[in-house]
Amino acid sequence: MGRRTNTAKWLDTQKRWQINVQKDGQRRTFTCSTPGRNGQRECNRKADAWLDEGISGSVKVADLWQLYLKKCRDTQSRSSYLQIVSVGENYILPIMGRHKIEKVTEGVLQGIIDSAYKHGSYKVDYKQRRPQQLPLSRKTLLNIQAVLLAFIKWCRLQKTTSLRPEDVTIPEGARYRGKNLTAG
């Protein structure tokens, strides 16, 4: 967030420190009646806290996704990075890429999981390796869920959202294909 460029001023008539700051078109006044420099520091601290807490939710998910991919490219292995890119292109961006991050709710995230379970990929040129009539496996849905939750956590750390998704679940009907342990 942008820091303030002014400092609190002492108002003799009202016997208090006062500072006016503006963020995203909204103006706020902070005051403190403690005399001396300690009062000025406290008033400035209040203004800084309000400026820093601000969550700028007007950014589109697709723009944040590109920044998230840059971070992942630097911190993940190549195979993990490619999987994150694939999940984003096939399941996340087609549904919520045009949304502003402030409009994303747990319902939207659950909708991504549910539509992936029901329809598979939304990317038109994506060649699916599975038969069309079968829904996605439970493991694939868990991978999509993990990428979604990691992305939202990253957005929260960037102070673009305050969303804490807790109830995003995998559909009960998601098939679990057991391992075939027979040799041959």
C-alpha positions as CSV (number, residue, x, y, z in Angstrom):
1,M,0.0,0.0,0.0
2,G,1.0,3.6,-0.4
3,R,2.4,5.3,2.6
4,R,1.2,8.6,3.9
5,T,3.2,11.7,2.9
6,N,1.9,14.0,5.7
7,T,2.1,13.9,9.4
8,A,-0.3,14.7,12.3
9,K,-0.7,18.3,13.2
10,W,-1.5,19.7,16.6
11,L,-4.8,21.6,16.8
12,D,-4.6,24.2,19.6
13,T,-8.3,24.9,19.6
14,Q,-9.3,21.3,20.0
15,K,-6.3,20.2,22.0
16,R,-5.5,17.1,19.9
17,W,-3.4,15.7,17.1
18,Q,-5.1,15.2,13.8
19,I,-4.1,13.6,10.4
20,N,-6.2,13.2,7.3
21,V,-5.3,10.3,4.9
22,Q,-7.0,9.0,1.8
23,K,-7.0,5.5,0.3
24,D,-8.9,4.3,-2.8
25,G,-10.9,7.5,-2.8
26,Q,-12.0,7.2,0.8
27,R,-10.8,9.8,3.2
28,R,-10.4,9.3,7.0
29,T,-9.4,11.5,9.9
30,F,-7.4,10.1,12.8
31,T,-7.1,12.0,16.1
32,C,-5.3,11.6,19.4
33,S,-5.6,13.8,22.5
34,T,-2.3,12.7,24.1
35,P,-0.1,15.9,24.2
36,G,3.5,15.9,22.9
37,R,5.3,13.8,20.4
38,N,3.9,10.6,21.8
39,G,0.5,11.7,20.7
40,Q,1.7,12.6,17.2
41,R,3.4,9.2,16.9
42,E,0.2,7.4,18.0
43,C,-1.9,9.4,15.5
44,N,0.5,8.6,12.7
45,R,0.5,4.9,13.8
46,K,-3.3,4.8,13.5
47,A,-3.2,6.2,10.0
48,D,-0.5,3.9,8.9
49,A,-2.4,0.9,10.3
50,W,-5.5,1.8,8.3
51,L,-3.5,2.4,5.1
52,D,-1.7,-1.0,5.5
53,E,-4.8,-3.0,6.4
54,G,-6.5,-2.0,3.2
55,I,-7.4,-4.8,0.9
56,S,-7.4,-3.8,-2.7
57,G,-10.0,-6.2,-4.2
58,S,-10.4,-4.4,-7.5
59,V,-7.8,-6.5,-9.2
60,K,-8.9,-9.2,-11.7
61,V,-8.2,-12.9,-10.8
62,A,-6.5,-13.4,-14.2
63,D,-3.9,-10.6,-13.4
64,L,-3.3,-12.0,-9.9
65,W,-2.9,-15.5,-11.4
66,Q,-0.1,-14.3,-13.7
67,L,1.7,-12.9,-10.7
68,Y,1.1,-16.1,-8.8
69,L,2.6,-18.1,-11.7
70,K,5.7,-16.0,-11.6
71,K,6.1,-16.8,-7.9
72,C,5.5,-20.5,-8.5
73,R,8.0,-20.6,-11.4
74,D,10.7,-19.4,-9.0
75,T,9.8,-21.6,-6.0
76,Q,8.3,-24.8,-7.4
77,S,9.9,-27.7,-9.3
78,R,9.2,-27.8,-13.1
79,S,6.7,-30.6,-12.9
80,S,4.7,-28.9,-10.0
81,Y,4.8,-25.6,-11.9
82,L,3.4,-27.2,-15.1
83,Q,0.6,-28.9,-13.1
84,I,-0.3,-25.5,-11.5
85,V,-0.4,-23.9,-15.0
86,S,-2.5,-26.7,-16.3
87,V,-5.0,-26.5,-13.5
88,G,-5.3,-22.8,-13.9
89,E,-5.8,-22.9,-17.7
90,N,-8.3,-25.8,-17.6
91,Y,-10.3,-25.2,-14.5
92,I,-9.8,-22.0,-12.7
93,L,-9.4,-19.2,-15.2
94,P,-12.3,-20.2,-17.5
95,I,-14.7,-19.8,-14.6
96,M,-13.3,-17.0,-12.4
97,G,-10.6,-15.3,-14.6
98,R,-12.7,-12.3,-15.3
99,H,-14.0,-11.8,-11.8
100,K,-12.5,-9.2,-9.4
101,I,-10.9,-10.9,-6.5
102,E,-13.3,-9.1,-4.1
103,K,-16.2,-10.9,-5.7
104,V,-14.7,-14.4,-5.2
105,T,-16.4,-16.4,-2.5
106,E,-16.3,-19.9,-1.1
107,G,-19.3,-20.6,-3.4
108,V,-17.3,-19.7,-6.5
109,L,-14.5,-21.9,-5.4
110,Q,-16.9,-24.8,-4.7
111,G,-18.5,-24.2,-8.1
112,I,-15.1,-24.7,-9.7
113,I,-14.6,-28.0,-8.0
114,D,-18.2,-29.1,-8.7
115,S,-18.1,-28.1,-12.4
116,A,-14.7,-29.9,-12.8
117,Y,-16.3,-33.0,-11.3
118,K,-19.3,-32.8,-13.6
119,H,-17.9,-31.4,-16.9
120,G,-14.1,-31.8,-16.8
121,S,-12.0,-29.2,-18.5
122,Y,-13.5,-26.0,-19.9
123,K,-10.6,-25.3,-22.2
124,V,-11.7,-25.9,-25.7
125,D,-8.4,-27.1,-27.2
126,Y,-7.6,-29.3,-24.3
127,K,-7.2,-33.0,-25.3
128,Q,-8.6,-35.0,-22.5
129,R,-7.0,-38.4,-21.9
130,R,-10.0,-39.8,-20.2
131,P,-13.3,-41.0,-21.7
132,Q,-15.8,-38.1,-21.9
133,Q,-18.5,-40.0,-19.9
134,L,-16.4,-40.5,-16.8
135,P,-16.1,-37.7,-14.2
136,L,-12.7,-36.6,-12.9
137,S,-11.1,-38.8,-10.3
138,R,-11.0,-37.9,-6.7
139,K,-7.2,-37.3,-6.8
140,T,-7.5,-34.9,-9.7
141,L,-10.2,-33.0,-7.8
142,L,-8.0,-32.9,-4.7
143,N,-5.2,-31.4,-6.9
144,I,-7.5,-28.7,-8.2
145,Q,-8.6,-27.9,-4.7
146,A,-5.0,-27.7,-3.5
147,V,-4.1,-25.3,-6.2
148,L,-7.2,-23.2,-5.6
149,L,-6.5,-22.9,-1.8
150,A,-2.8,-22.2,-2.4
151,F,-3.7,-19.4,-4.8
152,I,-6.2,-17.8,-2.4
153,K,-3.7,-18.1,0.4
154,W,-1.1,-16.3,-1.7
155,C,-3.7,-13.6,-2.5
156,R,-4.4,-13.2,1.2
157,L,-0.7,-12.7,1.8
158,Q,-0.6,-10.1,-0.9
159,K,-3.5,-8.3,0.9
160,T,-5.8,-8.5,-2.1
161,T,-8.5,-10.6,-0.3
162,S,-9.5,-11.6,3.2
163,L,-11.2,-14.8,2.1
164,R,-10.4,-17.9,4.2
165,P,-12.0,-20.8,2.5
166,E,-12.7,-23.6,4.9
167,D,-15.7,-25.5,3.5
168,V,-14.5,-26.2,-0.1
169,T,-15.1,-29.9,-0.4
170,I,-14.8,-32.7,-3.0
171,P,-18.2,-34.1,-4.1
172,E,-19.2,-37.4,-2.4
173,G,-19.6,-39.1,-5.8
174,A,-16.0,-38.6,-6.9
175,R,-14.7,-41.9,-7.9
176,Y,-11.7,-43.4,-6.2
177,R,-9.9,-45.8,-8.3
178,G,-8.0,-48.2,-6.1
179,K,-4.5,-49.5,-6.9
180,N,-4.2,-52.7,-8.9
181,L,-1.7,-54.7,-6.9
182,T,-1.7,-57.8,-9.1
183,A,1.5,-58.5,-11.1
184,G,1.2,-59.2,-14.7
